[in-house]
Amino acid sequence: MSSEPETVEPALEPALVELPVGCEYAATSLAEMYRIIGRGDVKAVKRGRRTLVVFPSLKRYVASLPSAKIKPPTHRKQKGA
């Protein structure tokens, strides 16, 4: 056994991801992802026929989304009570 502490390499982040992976990451549909790219909110590049999402721009987009403002449930009267 070695007395040196183990170093853990940080996971490499991809520079580009395929559209279905980007959709899964952003929890959105393919059609909505194309709209997001079309508006310029997320960058994409072409490699041959494939469209690839620039992952850092996707991360920035997801981080920029507003927080959900959800009201606590109200107690309703039950019918017949």
C-alpha positions in Angstrom: 0.0 0.0 0.0 1.1 3.5 -0.8 1.1 6.2 1.8 0.3 8.8 -0.8 -3.3 10.0 -1.0 -5.2 9.1 -4.1 -5.9 11.9 -6.5 -9.2 11.8 -8.3 -9.2 13.3 -11.8 -12.0 15.6 -12.5 -14.5 14.3 -15.1 -13.8 15.7 -18.5 -16.7 17.8 -19.8 -17.6 17.3 -23.4 -17.2 20.2 -25.7 -19.9 19.0 -28.0 -22.9 16.7 -27.5 -25.4 15.2 -29.9 -28.8 16.8 -30.1 -30.6 14.0 -28.2 -28.1 14.3 -25.3 -28.6 18.1 -25.3 -32.4 17.6 -25.2 -32.1 15.2 -22.2 -29.8 17.6 -20.4 -32.1 20.5 -20.8 -35.3 18.4 -20.3 -36.8 19.5 -23.6 -38.0 18.2 -26.9 -36.0 18.1 -30.1 -38.3 20.7 -31.7 -37.9 23.0 -28.7 -34.1 22.5 -28.8 -34.1 23.6 -32.5 -36.1 26.7 -31.5 -33.6 27.5 -28.6 -30.7 27.1 -31.1 -32.5 29.2 -33.7 -33.0 32.1 -31.2 -29.2 31.9 -30.5 -29.7 30.9 -26.8 -27.6 27.8 -27.4 -24.8 27.4 -29.9 -24.6 24.5 -32.3 -22.2 23.4 -35.0 -22.3 21.0 -37.9 -20.0 18.0 -38.4 -20.9 16.5 -41.7 -24.7 16.0 -41.5 -24.9 15.9 -37.8 -25.8 18.9 -35.7 -23.9 19.1 -32.4 -24.7 21.3 -29.4 -21.9 23.3 -27.8 -22.1 21.9 -24.3 -20.8 25.0 -22.4 -23.4 27.2 -24.1 -26.1 24.6 -23.2 -25.0 24.7 -19.5 -25.1 28.5 -19.5 -28.6 28.4 -21.0 -29.9 25.9 -18.4 -28.3 27.9 -15.6 -30.0 31.1 -16.9 -33.5 29.7 -16.6 -35.6 31.3 -13.9 -36.4 29.5 -10.7 -39.9 28.1 -10.5 -42.2 30.0 -8.3 -44.6 27.4 -6.9 -47.2 28.4 -4.4 -47.9 26.0 -1.6 -51.2 24.0 -2.1 -54.3 25.5 -0.6 -56.8 23.3 1.3 -60.0 23.1 -0.6 -63.3 22.2 0.9 -64.4 18.7 -0.2 -67.7 18.4 -1.9 -70.5 17.4 0.3 -68.7 18.2 3.5 
